[in-house]
């Protein structure tokens, strides 16, 4: 059974206590879900109610957890916590608010560290204190322990299976909905296979961006988008018991054009540059710059064509430090985990996105690509009639009433035009 040990949670907290002391802080307020989960192993659903873990310089006093009374019982599972306190509700009468509980806990502190993600309304309530925004926990999370790497490897296996499921659902004329519908099956597989499955820290997103929508990687695909000519992007974006991974592949349901093959080849060569550069001591910004210079020389320049950096860190979050981008001050270290995903985005009727994304481990002298799904253009070109996929797709469209909904949408557009 893969899990983080009690000893590792203890070491994490000790490292943070040391970092708090080195920063000259009297107390550091941990407030984000991922940070509290990282330090205590306790997942929760915060909604509008704030949670705090107050961490002091090592040797001063033990850490204290402040949570809503509603969550007091299940937050007993939090490890390494010396004291637990509660507040009544949010909002609540004066004297029973989270603010009252927090002031009672840290009101005499001189310098208080807060996380960059702390909600603005909460930060504003601390105006009577000397606060410093500092990403102490994010810095600790950047380099993974052996157990964390093992858990990411497990998630990677499901990420690969997610892309496999999306491509199994693909054929010329398939809808994006037929890929989305595979999410449930993969979620059930994870629940069945992961002995200590956690509902609050597991998430599965499988999605297909059909051409030309694939040229907008942060758009939301319409369920009726059709896979026809041009490049499509399959995304498998997972988190299993807290630890994330991603795998993305550019694929085709019609023979790619000459320009499509050229863009795909340039994207793959850019990934090769990244893989060859990754090793401890290399600046993340330098890698992104090298990739950008190569693609610029290939004729793929400008923000509209590129849209985003080469990659980002992966761990408890699908997006976290280090940032593989020009302007980043991050430097690769052994056991960091990152994505490698330089993209090319082309306009036009058969335009779209060219992006293969992998989850990659920085090793002692280079890197290891953890995702294993095939990435060659010929392997990612769907051929044949695929009668089984078409039959399943027809059943999915009928169950979701897609044809009926598409007709209603067309009629609505006609009436408003």
Residue pairs with C-beta under 8 A, 6 or more apart in sequence:
1 195
1 196
2 147
2 150
2 151
2 154
2 241
3 147
3 151
3 196
3 241
4 41
4 145
4 147
4 148
4 151
5 147
6 79
8 145
8 147
9 39
9 40
9 41
9 79
9 80
10 79
10 80
12 38
12 39
12 80
12 140
13 39
13 55
13 63
13 80
14 58
15 140
16 28
16 30
16 39
16 55
16 136
16 137
16 140
17 55
17 56
17 57
17 58
17 59
17 63
18 58
19 28
19 136
19 139
19 140
20 27
20 28
20 55
20 56
20 57
20 58
20 113
20 136
21 57
21 58
23 113
23 132
23 134
23 136
24 111
25 57
25 111
25 112
25 113
25 132
25 134
26 56
26 57
26 106
26 109
26 110
26 111
26 112
27 54
27 55
27 56
27 106
27 109
27 112
27 113
28 54
28 55
28 56
28 112
28 113
28 114
28 134
28 136
29 52
29 53
29 54
29 55
29 102
29 106
29 112
29 113
29 114
29 115
29 118
30 36
30 39
30 52
30 53
30 54
30 55
30 115
30 137
31 50
31 51
31 52
31 53
31 114
31 115
31 117
31 118
31 119
31 122
32 115
32 117
32 118
32 137
33 43
33 44
33 46
33 51
34 141
34 316
34 317
35 53
35 115
35 137
35 138
36 42
36 44
36 51
36 53
36 78
37 43
37 201
37 242
37 316
38 137
38 140
38 141
38 316
39 53
39 55
39 63
39 80
39 137
40 53
40 65
40 78
40 79
40 80
40 81
41 77
41 78
41 79
42 74
42 75
42 77
42 78
42 79
43 198
43 200
43 201
43 242
44 51
44 67
44 71
44 74
44 75
44 200
45 200
48 90
49 67
49 68
49 70
49 71
49 89
49 90
49 98
50 90
50 98
50 119
50 122
51 65
51 66
51 67
51 68
51 71
52 65
52 66
52 67
52 98
52 102
52 105
53 63
53 64
53 65
53 66
53 81
54 63
54 64
54 65
54 66
54 105
54 106
55 63
56 62
56 63
61 82
62 81
62 82
62 83
63 80
63 81
63 82
63 83
64 81
64 82
64 83
64 84
64 85
64 105
65 75
65 78
65 81
65 83
65 84
65 85
66 85
66 86
66 87
66 98
66 101
66 102
66 105
67 75
67 84
67 85
67 86
67 87
68 86
68 87
68 88
68 89
68 90
68 98
69 86
69 87
69 88
69 89
70 89
72 84
72 86
75 84
76 84
78 84
85 101
85 104
85 105
86 101
87 96
87 97
87 98
87 100
87 101
88 96
88 97
89 96
90 97
90 98
91 97
92 98
94 100
99 125
102 125
106 112
106 129
109 129
110 130
111 130
111 131
111 132
112 126
112 129
112 130
112 131
112 132
113 131
113 132
113 133
113 134
113 136
114 123
114 126
114 131
114 132
114 133
114 134
115 133
115 134
115 135
115 136
115 137
116 133
116 134
116 135
116 138
118 133
123 131
135 321
138 320
138 321
139 321
141 315
141 316
141 320
141 321
142 313
142 315
142 320
142 321
142 322
142 330
142 333
142 336
143 333
143 334
143 335
143 336
144 152
144 315
144 335
144 336
144 337
145 335
146 335
148 243
148 315
149 335
149 337
149 361
151 240
151 241
151 242
151 243
152 243
152 244
152 245
152 314
152 315
152 337
152 359
152 361
152 370
153 370
154 194
154 240
154 243
155 238
155 239
155 240
155 243
155 244
155 245
156 245
156 247
156 359
156 370
156 371
156 372
158 186
158 189
158 190
158 204
158 236
158 238
158 240
158 245
159 236
159 237
159 238
159 245
159 246
159 247
159 359
159 371
160 236
160 247
160 371
160 372
160 373
161 186
161 189
161 236
162 182
162 186
162 204
162 206
162 236
162 237
162 238
162 247
163 234
163 236
163 247
163 248
163 249
163 373
164 373
165 179
165 182
165 185
165 186
165 206
166 179
166 182
166 206
166 207
166 208
166 234
166 235
166 236
167 234
167 249
167 251
167 380
167 382
168 182
168 389
169 178
169 179
169 181
169 182
169 208
169 389
169 392
169 393
170 178
170 179
170 208
170 227
170 232
170 234
170 251
170 253
170 382
170 389
171 227
171 253
171 382
171 385
171 386
171 389
171 390
171 393
172 227
172 228
172 253
172 254
172 382
173 226
173 227
173 228
173 253
174 226
174 227
174 253
174 389
174 390
174 393
175 223
175 224
175 225
175 226
175 227
175 393
175 397
175 402
176 207
176 208
176 209
176 210
176 221
176 222
176 223
176 224
176 225
176 226
176 227
177 223
177 224
177 396
177 397
177 400
177 402
178 389
178 392
178 393
178 396
178 397
179 206
179 207
179 208
179 234
180 206
180 207
180 208
180 223
181 396
181 400
182 206
183 204
183 205
183 206
186 204
186 206
187 202
187 204
190 197
190 202
190 204
190 240
191 197
194 202
194 240
194 241
196 241
197 241
198 241
198 242
201 239
201 241
201 242
202 239
202 240
202 241
203 237
203 238
203 239
204 237
204 238
205 235
205 236
205 237
205 238
206 234
206 235
206 236
206 237
207 221
207 234
207 235
207 237
208 221
208 225
208 227
208 232
208 233
208 234
208 235
209 216
209 217
209 219
209 221
209 225
209 232
209 233
209 235
209 352
209 353
210 221
210 225
210 226
210 227
210 228
210 230
210 232
210 352
211 227
211 228
211 229
211 230
211 231
211 232
211 350
211 351
211 352
212 230
212 347
212 348
212 349
212 350
212 351
212 352
213 219
213 221
213 222
213 225
213 352
214 230
214 231
214 232
214 233
214 250
214 352
214 353
215 345
215 346
215 347
215 351
215 352
215 353
216 345
216 353
217 233
217 307
217 308
217 343
217 345
217 353
217 355
223 400
223 402
223 405
224 402
224 405
224 406
224 409
227 253
228 253
228 254
229 253
229 254
229 257
229 350
230 252
230 254
230 260
230 349
230 350
230 351
230 352
231 250
231 251
231 252
231 256
231 260
231 263
231 264
231 352
231 353
231 354
232 250
232 251
232 252
232 253
232 352
233 248
233 249
233 250
233 251
233 352
233 353
233 355
234 248
234 249
234 251
235 246
235 248
235 357
236 246
236 247
236 248
237 244
237 246
237 318
238 244
238 245
238 246
239 318
242 316
243 315
243 316
244 314
244 315
244 316
244 317
244 318
245 314
245 359
245 370
245 371
246 314
246 318
246 339
246 357
246 359
246 371
247 357
247 358
247 359
247 371
247 373
248 341
248 355
248 356
248 357
249 356
249 373
249 374
249 375
249 380
250 264
250 267
250 353
250 354
250 355
250 356
250 380
251 380
251 381
251 382
252 260
252 377
252 380
252 381
252 382
253 382
255 381
256 264
256 377
256 381
257 350
259 346
260 350
260 354
261 377
263 300
263 344
263 346
263 354
264 354
264 377
265 377
266 294
266 295
266 298
266 300
266 344
266 354
267 342
267 343
267 344
267 354
267 355
267 356
268 356
268 375
268 377
269 294
269 298
270 291
270 294
270 295
270 310
270 342
271 340
271 341
271 342
271 356
271 358
273 290
273 291
273 294
274 287
274 290
274 291
274 310
274 311
274 324
274 340
274 342
275 340
275 360
275 367
275 369
277 286
277 287
277 290
278 287
278 332
278 338
278 340
278 360
278 362
278 366
278 367
279 332
279 362
279 363
279 365
279 366
279 367
280 332
280 333
280 334
280 362
280 364
280 365
281 331
281 332
282 331
282 332
283 328
283 329
283 330
283 331
283 332
284 322
284 323
284 324
284 325
284 328
284 330
284 331
284 332
285 325
285 326
285 327
285 328
285 329
285 330
287 310
287 324
288 309
288 310
288 311
288 324
288 325
288 326
288 328
289 326
291 310
291 342
292 306
292 310
292 326
295 301
295 306
295 342
295 344
300 306
300 344
304 345
304 347
305 344
305 345
305 346
306 343
306 344
306 345
307 343
307 345
308 341
308 343
309 323
309 324
309 325
309 326
310 324
310 325
310 340
310 341
310 342
311 324
311 338
311 339
311 340
311 341
311 342
311 360
312 319
312 320
312 321
312 322
312 323
312 324
312 325
312 338
312 339
313 319
313 320
313 321
313 322
313 323
313 336
313 337
313 338
313 339
314 320
314 337
314 338
314 339
314 359
315 337
321 330
322 328
322 330
322 331
322 332
322 336
322 338
323 330
324 330
324 338
324 339
324 340
332 338
332 362
333 362
334 362
334 363
334 364
335 361
335 362
336 361
336 362
337 359
337 360
337 361
337 362
337 370
338 359
338 360
338 362
339 357
339 358
339 359
339 360
340 357
340 358
340 360
340 369
341 355
341 356
341 357
341 358
342 355
343 353
343 354
343 355
344 353
344 354
344 355
345 351
345 352
345 353
345 354
346 352
346 353
346 354
356 375
358 369
358 370
358 371
358 375
359 369
359 370
359 371
360 367
360 368
360 369
360 370
360 371
361 367
361 368
361 370
374 380
396 402
397 403
